[in-house]
Amino acid sequence: MSLSLIQKLRLNFFYGLVVVLPVFATVWLVLFFVEWITGPASTLIGPGVPQLLSFAVTIFFITVIGFFAKNYVGKVILDTVESIIIRIPIIGTIYNSSKQIISAFSLNNKKNLVPVMIEYPRQGLWALGFITQESVAGITTEEGQQFGEDKVAVFVPTTPNPTSGFLLMVPKKDLIYLDVSFEQASKFIVSAGTTNID
């Protein structure tokens, strides 16, 4: 079946989009990350400093903090500063919550995030999630019963941004445990299911 000139141009345009959009998305994310990292350094050093230098200074500064945070003296200082921040109303709550979320998804703790399948948002539909806590404690009903004693906490990420999502408290019997790694499950979520879990 022969195509008209307009149809050929339109087809070529969409093929071009398939090629160009991933490149643009990657460049945009890299530039966004660089801008986000260099923002504080540019403010402190001055607006006239090249962005590449600000980025290098920021990376160096973060590395130095990590070096001192691993030492005894650094840990004492950080614990002292952290205890002060936690005591500040509202700010302390935000800081503590952010730290727990980052710690849960850090390289050291990701082995504790167990990939599971859960029927969500309704029966017959399945979502891929991660168990963040095997036993949900501390949630008490008005009758004094422990609501979470027989439930697990499951984080269901959104696609393609897995840093946002929904926290569900689910009976353990309603979950299907998967024989896949955290990286494999995350890759599947980020790709919106276009890549295979292997």
C-alpha positions as CSV (number, residue, x, y, z in Angstrom):
1,M,0.0,0.0,0.0
2,S,1.6,3.3,-1.1
3,L,1.7,6.2,1.3
4,S,1.2,9.8,0.5
5,L,3.9,12.4,1.1
6,I,2.1,13.6,4.2
7,Q,1.7,10.1,5.6
8,K,5.4,9.4,5.0
9,L,6.5,12.6,6.7
10,R,4.2,11.9,9.6
11,L,5.6,8.4,9.9
12,N,9.2,9.7,9.8
13,F,8.3,12.3,12.4
14,F,7.0,9.7,14.9
15,Y,10.0,7.5,14.3
16,G,12.2,10.5,15.0
17,L,10.3,11.1,18.3
18,V,11.0,7.5,19.4
19,V,14.7,8.1,18.8
20,V,14.9,11.7,20.1
21,L,12.7,11.7,23.2
22,P,14.8,9.2,25.3
23,V,17.9,11.3,24.5
24,F,16.1,14.6,25.5
25,A,14.8,13.0,28.6
26,T,18.2,11.7,29.6
27,V,19.9,15.1,28.9
28,W,17.1,16.9,30.9
29,L,17.4,14.6,33.9
30,V,21.2,15.0,33.9
31,L,21.0,18.8,33.7
32,F,18.3,18.8,36.4
33,F,20.5,16.7,38.6
34,V,23.5,19.0,38.0
35,E,21.4,22.1,38.7
36,W,20.0,20.6,41.8
37,I,23.4,19.6,43.1
38,T,25.2,22.8,42.3
39,G,22.4,25.2,43.5
40,P,23.7,25.5,47.2
41,A,27.3,25.8,46.1
42,S,26.5,28.5,43.5
43,T,24.7,30.5,46.2
44,L,27.7,30.2,48.6
45,I,30.5,30.7,46.1
46,G,28.8,33.3,43.9
47,P,26.8,33.5,40.7
48,G,29.8,34.2,38.5
49,V,31.4,30.8,39.1
50,P,31.1,28.3,36.3
51,Q,28.5,25.6,36.9
52,L,31.0,22.8,36.3
53,L,33.2,24.2,39.1
54,S,30.2,24.5,41.4
55,F,29.3,20.9,40.6
56,A,32.9,19.7,41.4
57,V,32.9,21.7,44.7
58,T,29.6,20.2,45.7
59,I,30.7,16.6,45.0
60,F,33.9,17.2,46.9
61,F,32.0,18.7,49.8
62,I,29.6,15.8,50.0
63,T,32.5,13.3,49.8
64,V,34.3,15.1,52.7
65,I,31.1,15.0,54.8
66,G,30.8,11.2,54.1
67,F,34.5,10.7,55.1
68,F,34.1,12.5,58.4
69,A,30.7,10.9,59.1
70,K,32.4,7.5,59.1
71,N,34.8,8.6,61.8
72,Y,34.1,8.7,65.6
73,V,34.5,12.5,65.9
74,G,32.3,13.1,62.9
75,K,29.6,10.8,64.1
76,V,29.5,12.6,67.5
77,I,29.2,16.0,65.8
78,L,26.5,14.7,63.4
79,D,24.6,13.1,66.2
80,T,24.7,16.3,68.2
81,V,23.5,18.4,65.2
82,E,20.8,15.8,64.4
83,S,19.5,15.8,68.0
84,I,19.2,19.6,67.8
85,I,17.3,19.5,64.5
86,I,14.9,16.8,65.7
87,R,13.9,18.9,68.6
88,I,12.7,21.8,66.4
89,P,9.0,21.6,65.8
90,I,7.8,20.6,62.2
91,I,11.4,20.8,60.9
92,G,12.4,17.9,63.1
93,T,9.5,15.8,61.9
94,I,10.3,16.5,58.2
95,Y,14.0,15.7,58.8
96,N,13.3,12.5,60.6
97,S,10.8,11.3,58.0
98,S,13.1,12.2,55.1
99,K,16.0,10.3,56.8
100,Q,13.9,7.2,57.3
101,I,12.8,7.2,53.7
102,I,16.3,7.7,52.3
103,S,17.7,5.1,54.7
104,A,15.0,2.5,53.6
105,F,16.0,2.9,49.9
106,S,19.7,3.3,50.5
107,L,22.3,0.9,49.0
108,N,22.8,-0.6,52.5
109,N,19.2,-1.4,53.2
110,K,17.7,-2.2,49.8
111,K,18.1,-6.0,50.5
112,N,15.4,-5.6,53.1
113,L,13.0,-4.3,50.5
114,V,11.3,-7.6,49.4
115,P,9.5,-7.4,46.0
116,V,5.9,-8.7,46.2
117,M,2.8,-8.7,44.1
118,I,-0.4,-7.2,45.6
119,E,-3.9,-6.9,44.2
120,Y,-4.2,-3.1,43.9
121,P,-6.1,-0.9,43.4
122,R,-8.9,-3.5,43.2
123,Q,-9.3,-7.2,42.9
124,G,-8.1,-8.6,39.6
125,L,-5.5,-5.9,39.1
126,W,-1.9,-6.6,40.3
127,A,0.8,-4.1,41.3
128,L,4.5,-4.6,42.1
129,G,5.5,-3.3,45.5
130,F,8.2,-3.7,48.2
131,I,7.7,-4.8,51.8
132,T,9.2,-2.0,54.0
133,Q,8.3,-3.5,57.3
134,E,7.3,-7.1,58.2
135,S,5.4,-6.2,61.3
136,V,3.5,-2.9,61.5
137,A,3.6,-1.9,65.2
138,G,2.2,1.1,67.1
139,I,-1.1,1.6,65.3
140,T,-3.9,1.2,67.9
141,T,-7.6,1.4,67.4
142,E,-10.0,3.2,69.7
143,E,-10.8,-0.2,71.3
144,G,-7.1,-0.7,72.1
145,Q,-6.4,-3.3,69.5
146,Q,-3.2,-3.4,67.6
147,F,-4.3,-2.8,64.0
148,G,-1.0,-3.7,62.4
149,E,0.0,-6.8,64.3
150,D,-1.0,-9.2,61.5
151,K,-0.1,-6.9,58.6
152,V,3.0,-5.8,56.7
153,A,3.8,-2.4,55.2
154,V,4.0,-2.4,51.5
155,F,5.2,0.5,49.4
156,V,3.8,0.5,45.8
157,P,5.8,2.9,43.6
158,T,4.5,4.9,40.7
159,T,5.7,4.6,37.2
160,P,8.1,5.9,35.9
161,N,9.1,7.8,39.1
162,P,9.5,5.2,41.8
163,T,10.3,7.7,44.5
164,S,6.6,8.5,44.9
165,G,3.9,5.9,45.5
166,F,1.4,4.5,48.1
167,L,1.9,3.0,51.5
168,L,-0.4,0.0,52.1
169,M,-0.9,-2.1,55.2
170,V,-1.8,-5.6,53.9
171,P,-2.3,-9.0,55.5
172,K,0.7,-11.2,54.7
173,K,-1.5,-13.9,53.3
174,D,-2.7,-11.5,50.5
175,L,0.9,-11.0,49.1
176,I,2.7,-13.1,46.5
177,Y,6.5,-13.1,47.2
178,L,8.7,-12.8,44.1
179,D,12.0,-14.5,43.3
180,V,13.5,-11.3,41.9
181,S,16.0,-8.8,43.2
182,F,15.4,-5.2,44.2
183,E,17.2,-4.0,41.0
184,Q,15.2,-6.2,38.7
185,A,11.9,-5.1,40.2
186,S,12.9,-1.4,40.1
187,K,14.0,-1.6,36.5
188,F,10.6,-3.1,35.6
189,I,8.8,-0.3,37.4
190,V,10.9,2.5,35.9
191,S,10.5,1.2,32.4
192,A,6.7,1.0,32.8
193,G,6.9,-2.7,32.2
194,T,8.5,-2.5,28.8
195,T,11.6,-4.5,30.0
196,N,11.6,-8.1,31.1
197,I,12.5,-9.1,34.7
198,D,15.6,-11.2,34.1
